[in-house]
Every structure is written in C-alpha cells, then in structure tokens.
Amino acid sequence: MKRLGLFVSVFIVAVFTSLTAQEVVSIAQIQGTGTVSPYVNRQVRTQGVVSFTLFGQDELNGFFLQDTVVDKAASCGIFVYGKADVKQGDWIVLDATVQEYSQRTELNKVENLQVLSQGLAIPYQTVRFPEDFASPADYERYEGMALRIAHPMYIVSNYQVLSDASIELSAKRLRSPTDYNMPGSEEYRRVVDSNRNNRLVLDDGSNTRNPSKNPWLDADGTCRTGQKTDSLLVVVDQSDSRYKVYAVQKPVFYGNERTAAPDEEALGDYELKICGFNLENYFDQSSLQRTRLVAALSAIDADMFGLVEVGGGKKIIDTLIAALNRATKGEPYTYLSWSGHEAVSSYTLNHIVYRPSKVEPYDQYFMLNNVGTTNRKLIQAFRELKHGQKFIFSINHFKAKSGTGTGADADHGDGQGIFNNRRLQEAYAVIDRLKSLKFYYQTERVLIMGDLNAMYMEDPIRAFTNAGYSNQTHRFGENYSYCYDGQVQYLDYSLASPEMEEVVTGATVWHINADEPTFLDYDRDTEKHTEPYRCSDHEPVIVGLSFKDYPDAAGETWQYAGLNLAPNPAGDFAYLYAEMPGRLQIFSVGGIKLTEQSVNAGKNTIDVQSLASGLYILRLMQENGEVRVGKLAVR
C-alpha cells in the first residue's frame, strides 16, 4: 500500500503541475486534531480514494474519501457532500469548501472533480474495538475513515433495526452488571462503563424510516441478537454527538440461529420435564398471541408448566389449556384450580399446568398473598407417578422494576432498580413459607421457578442462594432469559433445594424471544407469523428430573415437645398434626392466653403472623380429654 501511495502521489503531482499551482491539502490537515476543522469555511484542494458511496434514494447523497497516507494524530478520511460521477476505488482530486454539519467535518460545494485512476484498493486501517475507541476523541480520530475490524463482533441490540435500519454491535455479548457482580460494587461500576463503551452503531446510511429493503433482516425476516460476524469493513460517520458506521461490504452474520425446539440433550436422561414461562400479560385478546404461545408450549412438551402473567380469569386458562390439548402430541393437560377463582378478572395470576398421566397434586395448595394480591405465588406438592416420590413446586412472579418507588423501594443507584426491597420481602416470604411446607408435605425437595424480576447477584436471588437454593440453568451452563438495553440477564429461574438438585438431570433455556426484535411482537408484526418466535418477551426455562436413583427425601420429624408440630421455630405459619379433633390454645411464657382455635384430625395450619418474635406455650386439648403441651418459637 505504501508503494501504491507513492506512485499515485507522484502521478498526481505531475498532473497538478499542468493544471494549477494551488496547494493540495491532505485530508488529515483538513480534519485536524480537534472537533472542528482548522480550514472551516475555506476552499481547499484535496485528493484520495473513494471508499464508499451513498447515492441511493434517501441516502446521504455523498461519498467518503480517504488518503493513502496514514496520519496517527488525525483522521485521513472525510465525507464529501453532493452526487458525483465517482465509484468505489476511484482516485480523485477536487476543490471544495470545508464545513461543519451536525458536528461532522465534510466537504461541500465541490468543483473541478477529476477521476485520475480507477480500481484502487481501499486503504482500510485495521483497528480493534473497543480498545481503539476509548473516548469521543478516539472516534473523532477515525471520523470519515475506512476501517477493518478483523475480530468477531456480535449483534447486541436490534431495537431500531426496523425503524432506522440500524443495529448495535459489540466485541462480546453484553451482560447486565448485577447479573454477575455485587450491586453497587467497584466491579459493578466498571462493567457499567465497559458496557456503555462497548457498543458500535451499524447503520444503513439511509434517512428513510422503516425502509422496505432492510439490509440486516435475514431470510426469516428477523435479526437476532447474539449473532456475529468475523470481519467488518466500515466507514465512520458522525451526526451530532452520535458516531456510527456504515458497512462498505455487507457483513455475514451467523450463529445463534432459531431452533425448532429446545435442546433436549441439555436436559440429560430425564423422566420428568418442567418448564417455567412468563407469557407476557396473556389475556387471550389476540388469537395470534394464543397461536404462538401454543406453538411454543407444544414444542417444549413439558410434563409440568409453571405459567406466569396469565389473565386471572378461569375462562382464560380454560381456553389456553383447551388449545394446548388440541395441539399437543402427548398426553393431555389440566391445571391446578382453587376455590374463589373468578371466571373473569383484570389481573394476572400464576398457574401450574400438568399432565395427570405423569404427576398428581399431593395434599392442598398454598397461595402467598401477603405481599400483593395481584402478584400471587402458588405452591403445591406433587407426586410423580412413576416412582411415587414427592416434591414441592413453587411458581412465582415478583414485583417488576417499572413504576415509581419511594423510600426503601426507591432506586438507590446500585443497579437493582426500584422496588428491590419489595422483591426482597417477596423472596423472604417464599423462603419462610417453604420452610414450613417442607414439614407439611414431608419432603425436602423444592423447585422454585418463575419470573423473579431480579438479576442473579441482586438481593432477592442472593436471599434464595443463601437459603441453600441453587439456580439450575446457571449450574448447567452460562445462560440468560431476558434482554434489555442490549444486555442479557437472568430474570427467570429454576432454583432447587439441595435434595431437589440431586434429581435434576439438566436444565436449559429456549431462546425464542429475548433475541428476537420487538417489531415481531404479536401486536406489531405486520406479517402475522404463527411460529413460536417472539411469543413473549421472556424465555422459557426448562428442567429435567429423574427420581429413579434416589430414595424419597422426607421432611424433618414432626415431633416437638409432646406435640406433632413443625416447623419450630416458625415464620408466618406452623403446622400441627392432631390424632383427633380438639382445641389448641397459645399462651405467652407469662401464662396469658393469646389465641384459641379448633383443630381437626390430621394436618392443621396455625397462623402465627400476629405473634411477635419469641417463645410461646401451646396446649392441645383433644376430644378424648387428653392434653398435650409443647413450646413454639416464632422468628
């Protein structure tokens, strides 16, 4: 390339001697080392290779010109405004006026343009991203230049792929900082800055909104985040304070393609498949939404589903299950119902859908309403029928990070967003209830699933991990279930107790939603696609289980100081096993009777939420006249 530059320079000098004595100003001299050209509003003569043209309809109506001599202090590329009879690879000389337009240094009012040679190679400068773009001054250094990024670049955001035909690229997939760093820590803040700087806007160079020919959409009409290209040839442009690049050659993106079904191999040698899935505010108001969701659910083919954000009315879940049963190739489904479930309601609920041929509910269900009535958490023990073993399934939906939080629920600037305290209290509520339900159901096996609206290192999830629960998708490989602002993250979980983890054979996430562009949402998709892709904004999380090699993990003994009572200490509830009906009295340690209630033969729920933390005396008076006394500690 140095030989080429020398040859062309000698050639141009010879031509200029016969044309004019006007001095040739290099592009680097025109650009200068600041944000404004030292030649602004002056006419100059310059020369270079045409690196890229934008003469199409609604494009920038100009071309980029680049010198073959590299100046390490200033850009050696520049935008020339105005349509001209030039093409890529032409070596030209021209007279023009230097202007600053929307903070872009450019040449305007072109005169005396001559094409002196054709077919030259574009003098790309090789750079690394983001290392060579650490500050706005670095971008300014490359403004107008043709660059080669020879290492892989990933699509991290497709939010404006339809409206502006632009996408964001990065040298790696960006993960939300609190997904793997402590909120508010120095490492968290370092990743915030790193993620902010590790973004490059790739634009089509058009001013058209929603262009009919979009260069970034593939044959399926999508543009998925997580795909990558191995080499990128671009020119750098600036519009106002925004830097972006145009592709000199259309890049080939590959990887992270759509799949027709979840990865079965990732689930291992399972006998039972369970899926947690947020259906994105499903109120059955769109037949297309239902069609897509049913396509996804039937492809997952789970034996149990924990569904989140399903319209509260019984009619809605009935309709969904009927559609699923028509589409499924396996055994039919039913769902766990409860008393007081309205026919139609304005809020969403969590639902447990299951195949009666595989599992059956064991004893009664429990619904936690102590944090919010419209954000309920459903817990039910099941017995898997093949081996007759029990486990507890908890499906949850925690408070979102949207809205306005105050006080403890305000945004404290540590990355956890608003309502973090609310979500933490929800986590504690679930943990405490499960402590008692392990005794009630007499099993230590617990699987917690659902949309917890918190990332992996945030307080609510650490409350679960500190209590002994581990995320199974994390255990079986790095993953994500949601994408926001170009950053992937966990929001949806499969948290298993140690005893449950023994029977987990594998876990996976089916990436059908988070990587897809939002314009494919069922209510925005003009093509009305019926495939499962972008049926929701969350990914389905899937876990495989097998009980064949493990004996039943029974809960701890009920026997406490003469009473069949557990747990002890208790949180919100304790459970009493009575051999026959009777009366239960609760006394303070000073002998003052605080409450009395009737009990039935079998299991009884004792509500201790109104009791302060401390020690209490319990007296059970049975129908046969026998009296049993015990002690209960309340946390």
N, C-alpha and C positions, 0 to 999 in steps of 0.2 A: 504493500500500500504506500510506503514511503517513496518507492520508485515511481509509482503512478502519480503521486502528488508532485514530485519534482518535474516529471515530464510535462504534466498539464500546466504547471506554473510557468515553465519556460515557454510553452506554446502560447499561453495567454499573454505573457509579456510581449512576445513578438507581435501578436495581433493588436494589442493596445498601442504599441508604438506607431502603428499605421493609422489608428483610429483617433486617439486623443491623448493629450498629456495629463488628463485628470488622474489623480492618485486613486489606486484601488485600496479600499479599506477592508480589512479582514472582518469576517463575521464576529470573531471574538472581540475585536476592537469595538464593533457596534454594540454588542451585548454588554461589554464592560463587566466589572466585578460587583456592581451594586444592583439594586432592584430597578433602577431607571437608567436608560442608555445615556452615555455622555454625548451622543450625537442626536438626541431627540429633537425633532422638528428641522433637522438638517438633511439636505440631499447628499447621498453618498453613492459611490460605485463599489460594487462587491461582486464576488464570484463564488461558485460552489456547485455541488452535485445535488440535483433534485432527489430528495429521499422519499417523499410521499406527497401525493396529490389528493385534494379534497374538492373536486369539481362537480360532484354529483348533485342531484336535486336536494335542496335544503341542507347541503353540507357547508363547510366554512368558506367555500369559494376562494381557495388559495392553495398554496403548496409550501412544503418545508424545504429549505435549502441548507446544505451542510458543507463546511470546509473540510478538506482532507488533512489539514494540519491541525493537530490537537493542541489546544491551549489548556493547561491544567488549572488555570485560575478563572477562566471564563468559558461560557458556552460557545461552541463553534457551529451551532445550528440556529436557524431563525425561520419564522413564519413570514411568507410573502402573500399579501392580500391581493386578490384580483385574479381573474381567469386568464390563463396564458396558454399558448401552444407549446406546452412542455410535457414531458412524461418522466416517470421514474428512471434514473440513471443518466439523465441529460446533464452535461456540464455547461453551465450558462454564465453569462455576465449580464449585469443590468444596472441601471440607475434607478434609485427610489428614495423616498422620503422616510426617515425613521420616525415612528410614532409609538406611543404607549397606549394600548387599547385594552381596557379591562385588566390592567397590570401586566399584559403581555407585550413584550417588545417585538415589533413587527415592521416590515417594510411595506409601504403603500405608495400609490401614485407611480407605478412602475413605468419606466421609459427605456428605450434603447436596449431591449432584451434581445440577446443573441444566443442561440444554441451553438456552442463551439465543438461539442463532441457528444456522442451518444453511447449507450450501452455500458456505462461505467458501473463498477460495483459500488454499492452504498457503503460508505466508511463508518460502519457501526462501531461504537465504543462499547466494550464489554464492561458491565457493572454487576454488582451484587446488591440484592435487595433483601432487607432494608439497610444493610451496613453502609452503603454509599448515599443514603438518603436520611441521615440522622436529624436534619434540621431543614427549615424552609430555605436557608442559604444553599444547601446541597441541591434541592430541587431547582432553585434559580440557576445554579451552575450548569444544569443539564437542560434548561428550557430550550425547546426547539430542536434538540439533538436526536439523532437516531441511535438507539441503544440496543444492545443484545444482553438479555438476562438469560444466562445459559444454565441456570439451575431450576429445579421444579418450582412452579408457582400454582397455588391452589385457589379455586373459587371459594371465597368465604362469605360473600353476600350477593344475593340475586334479587334484592328488594326492589331495585329500579330497573331490572332487566327488561321489563315490558314498556314502562313509561318513558324511560330515557335511553334504552338500549345500552345501558352501562352496567358493569359488574365490578365487584371489588375482589382483588387478588391479594394473596399473602404468601410468604415463603413457607408457611406451615398453617395447619388448621388452628384457628384461634379458639382457646377455651376460656370460659368466664373465670376471672381470677379467683373467686371464692370457691370454685369447684375443686381446687387442689391447693389453696393457700388459706391460711388463717385470716379471717376478715380483719381489715384494718392494719395488718402487719406490714413491715417494710417490703417483704416479698410480694404481698398483695399489691402494694402501690407500684412496685417495679413492673409487675405484669400489666397493670392498668396502662402505664406509659408505653410498655412494649407493644401491647395490642393496639393501642391508638396509632403508633408509628408504623406498624407492620401491615399497612393497607395501601394498595395501589389501585386507583380507579382506571379501568379499561373501558373506553368509550368508543362508539362507532363513528364519531366525528360528524354527527348529524344534528340539526336543530329541530328535527321532527319529533313530536310527541307520539308515542305508540306507533312506531314505524311498521309498515306492513311487512317489510323484509327485515327480520331481526337476525343479525349475524351470530348471536350467541345461543339461539334455540336449536336443539338437536332435532332428529327425525321424529321424536315423540312429542315435540312441542314444549320441551322443558329445558331447564338449565339448572342442574343440581349442584348445590354446594358440596365441597369435598372432592370434586373432580379436579384434575391437574393437567398442566402442560409442561413438557420438559424443556422447551426453549421458547423464548418470547422475543420478537423483533418489533420494536415500537419507536414512536417519536413522542417526545414530552411536550405537553402544551400547558398553558396557564390561562384560566379565565377567572377574573377577580382574584380571590385568595385561594382558589381551588386548582390544584395541579391534577392532571390526568394524562393518560397515554392513549395513543391510537395504534392499532396493530398494523404494521407495514405488511406483514404476511399474516393471514388468518391462523390463529393458533389451533392446534388439535388438542382437545380436552378428552381425557379418558379416566377410567376408574370410578368407583362408587356408583356404578350403574344401577338402575332399577332391577329389582328381583321380583319374581312372581310369587314367592312365598318366603317365610322366614327360614333361617339357616337351621335345618333340623340337626345337622351334625353337632352344632354348638350346644344342643340340649343333652347330648350324651345318650346313655342307654336308659331312657326314661320309661316309666309306665303310666305316669300321670302328667299332663301338661296344663299349666296355669298361666293365665295372661292378665296383666293389669293394663287398662287402656282408658285414657281420657277422650271422650267422644266429642269434645268441643261444643258444649252447650246444645246438646241434641234435644230438640223439642218436636221432632218429626214434622217440621213445617216445610220441608223440601224432600220430595221423592228422590231427587238426585243425591242428597246427603245420605238418605237411608240406603240407596243402592250402593253407594261407595262403601259405607260402613259395613254393610252385609257382605260385600265382596271381600273386605279386609278380614272380618271375623271368620268367615267360612274358610279363607285361605290359611288363617292361623290354626284353625281346627283344634282349639284348646278344649280340654275336658271341663275347665272352670274359667270363667271370666270375672274379674273384678272391674266393673264399669263405673266410670266417674263422669259427672256432668250429664246425666241422663235426666230429662224432664221429669219432675216429681210425680206426675200423674200416672196412675196404674194403666191407663189406656195406652200411654206411650211405650212403656216397657212391654206390654202385651203385644202391641203391633210389631215392635222390633224383634221379639222372640219368634213370632209367627213368620216373619220374613226370613229370619235366620234358619228356621227349621225347614222352610221351603228350599233354601239354597244349599244346606249342608248335605254332605255325602255320608256323614257318620250318624251316630245315634242322636235323637232329638234332645233339645234343651228345655229346661224350665228355669225358674228363678225363685229366689228366696223372697217370700212375701211376708208382710207383717200387718198386724191389725192397725186400723186407722190410716191406711194408705189411701189417699184421696184418688178419685177417678181422674181428676184434672187438677193441676196446681201450677203456680207461676214460678216455682223454684226447682232446682235440680237436686238429685239425690245420688247416692252410690247404690249400685246393685250387684248382687252376686248371682251369676248365671252359671248353671252347671248341668251336666248330663247325669240323670238319675241312674243310668247304667254303670256309672263309674264311681260316684260318691253319693252319700246321703247326709243330710244335716244331723248333727248329734246334739240332742237337748235343744234349749231355746237360744235365740239370737239376742244380741245386745246392741243398742244403738246409742252412741255418745252424743248428747245434745247440750252438754254443759258449756261448750264454747260458742256455739252459734247454731241456731235452729235450721238455717238454710245451708249449712255446710256439714252435714251429718257424717258420722263414721260408723260403719257397720261391722260387727264382729260375730262370727259364727264358727263353731267347731263342726268338722266334717269327719266322717268315717269313710276311708277309701275301701271299696268293697272287695278288692282282690285279696288283700291280706287282713282286712278288718282292723286297720290301725287308724288312730285319731290324729288330727292336727287342727290347729286354730288358724282361721283365715281372717285377716283384718284388712278391709279396703277403706281407703281414706282420701280425703280431699281437704288440704289445708288452705288457709287464707292466702289470697293472691297478693302480689306486690303492687297492685294498682289501687288507685284511690288516693285518699288523703289521710295520713296517720299523724297523730299528735301524741305528746308525752312519750311514754315508753315505746309507742308504736311509730314514732317519727323516724325519718331517715337519719341515721347517725353518721353517715358518710363512711362507713366501714365496708360497703359493698353488699350488705344484706338487705338493703332497701327498707321500705315501710312495712309495718305490721310484723316485723321479725319477732317481737315479743309475743304477739298473738299466736304465731306459728309455734313458738317455743312452748307456750302453755298448752297448745293442742298436742304437741309431742308428749309432754308430761302426762296429759290426761290419758292418752292411749297407752303409754307405758304403765301407768298405775293401774288402769283397768285390766290390762293383760296380766299383771302380776296376780291379781285376784282370780282372773278367769283361768289361769293355769291350774289353780286349785279346784275351781268349779268344774272344769271339764276333765280334770285329772290327766293332763298331758302337758309336757314341756315344749312340744313342737308348735312353733308360731311362725307364720309367714305374713309379713306386713307389706302391702302393696298400695299403689295409688300415686296421685299427684300431690306431692308434699310442698310444692312451690318454694323449695329451698335447695340450694346447691350443696354439694357433698360436704364441704367444710364449714357450712353455716351452723348456727347454734341448734336448730331443731334436729338436724341429722346427727350432729355430734351427741345430742341427748340420747338418740337411739343407739349409736355405736358405743357410747359409754355404758349403756344398759346391757350391752352384750350382743346386740343385733348387728349383722354384717350384710352389706349390700352385695347381692349375688352377681349382678351384672358387672360390678367392679371386680369381684373375685375372679370371674371368668374372662376378664379382658377389659381394657380401657374402652369406654363407650360413652354414649350421650343419648338423651331422649328429647331434646329441645334445642332450638337455635334462636338466639335473639341478638340483634345488632351485630351479626356476623360472628358470634361466639357460641360454640356448642357448650352444652352443660347437662348435668343431671337435674331433672325435676321429678322424674317418675322412678319409683324404687321397687326393689324386691328385697326386703330386709328379713333375714332369717335368724331365729334364735340358734344357739349352738347345737341344740338337739335337732332342729329342723335342717340345719346346714348339712348334717350327716346324710340326709336322704336326698339332697339336691344334686342332681347329676349334671346340670349345666344351666346356663342362662344366656339369653341373647336379647337384642333389641332389633326390631324390624324397621329399617329406615325407609319408610314410605311417605313421611310427612315433613319432618323438620328440614330436610334438604331441598324440598320442592319449593318453587317460587309461589308467593302468596296469590298471584293472579290466577292460579289454578284452584283456589278455594271454590267449593261447590256453588257459592253465591256470586262468584266473579268470573267463572270460567265460561267464556262465550262459546266454546266448542262442546260443552256439556259432556265431558269424558265420564265414563261409568266405571273405570278401573279404580282400584283402591287408593291410588296415589293422591295425596293431599286431601284425604277424607277427614283429617283433623289437623291440629297444629302440634299435637304430641305424638310420640312414637309408642306403639305397643311394646310392653316389656314382658318377656316370656321366660318361664322357669320350668325345667323338667324335674320330676321327682320319681324316686323308686324306693319302696319300703321293703323290698324282698330280702335284703341282707341285714336288716336292723330290727331288733325287738321294739316293742312299744315303749315310748318314753313317757312313763306315767308321771303325773304331778306329785308334789310332796304330800306327805301324810296329812290327813285332816285332824288328827288327834292333838288337841291343845288343852292341857289342864282340865281334863274331865269333859270337855265339850268338843264335838266334831266341828271345828271352826277353822276357817282359813280365808285369806292369809292373815298372818299375825307377825308383825304389825300390818295394819290395813291402811289403805289410802282413802278412797271415796266409799268403797263397799267391802264388806266381808260376806262370807257365805257360811251358813250353818246347816249341818246335816242333822235332822231330827228323826229319831226312830218312830215317833208318833206325834200327833198334834199336841200343841200346848201353848204356853205364853213365855215370851222372852223379855226380861227386864234388864235395863242397863243402868248401873249406878256409878256415881263418882267414887273415888277412893275414900271420900269422907262419908259415904253411905247415903247420899242424896240420890233418889231415883230420878233419872233424866228422861227415859223413854220406856214404853212398853208396847209390844206388838204381838199379835198371834202368829204362830208358825204352823206349817203343815208338815206332814210326814214327808221326808225326803229333803231336797235342797231348798234353802230359803235365802233370799237376798236381804242383807242387813245394811241399810243406808246409814253411813256414819259421817256424811259430809257436814252435818250440822255440829259435829263434835270437835272441840279444839284438840290440838295435839296433846297426847298424854296417855295415862293408863286408866282403864275402866274395869269395873267388875260386872260380869254377866251372870244372870241366873235364869236357867231354863226350868220351868215347871211343866212337867209332862202330864199328859192326860191320865196316866195311871197313878199320879201322885208323887212320882219320883222327881227329885230336884237335883239338878246338876249345876255346878258353879265353875266359872273359869274367868280368866283375865284376858283383856284385849287391849293392845297398844294401838293408838291411832297416830299416824305420821302427820 
